[in-house]
Amino acid sequence: MWHCLNASVSPSQILPATVAAILHPEFDVSDAQAVLSLVDIAALQINIGRRLGPVVGSCLQDVVFPSFGLSPELAQEYVSTLSQCEKKRQLVRYLQDFLLRVRSAY
C-alpha cells in the first residue's frame, strides 16, 4: 500500500508498532525512559504524517485502531490531533493524556 524510497521498513509497519508500543500494559507514562520513547514515537508519527498526508489518518482509523479494539471516536480524535500538531512536544502531551484515558476506560 505504501512505498518509501530508500527504506527497508515501511510506514505500514511503523504505525502499528508505535501504537502497540504505547498501548503495551507495561508502558509507564510516568517513567522517564517511556517519555523519551514518546518523544521518538511522536516525531516518527508527525514525520510520516507530513510525508504521506491523509493516508496516515485513514490507516490509523481504518486498520490500526480497530486492531487494538479502540473506538472510532478515539481514532478520529487521535488522527485530528496528529494532523494539527506542529511540534512533537504537543503530541507527546496529547499521547500522555490519551494513554491515561484509554487505560482508565479499560
Sequence and secondary structure as in RCSB ss.txt:
>XXXX:A:sequence
MWHCLNASVSPSQILPATVAAILHPEFDVSDAQAVLSLVDIAALQINIGRRLGPVVGSCLQDVVFPSFGLSPELA
QEYVSTLSQCEKKRQLVRYLQDFLLRVRSAY
>XXXX:A:secstr
    TT SS HHHHHHHHHHHHHSTT  TTSHHHHHHHHHHHHHHHHHHHHHTHHHHHHIIIIIHHHTT  HHHH
HHHHHHHHH  SHHHHHHHHHHHHHHHHHH 
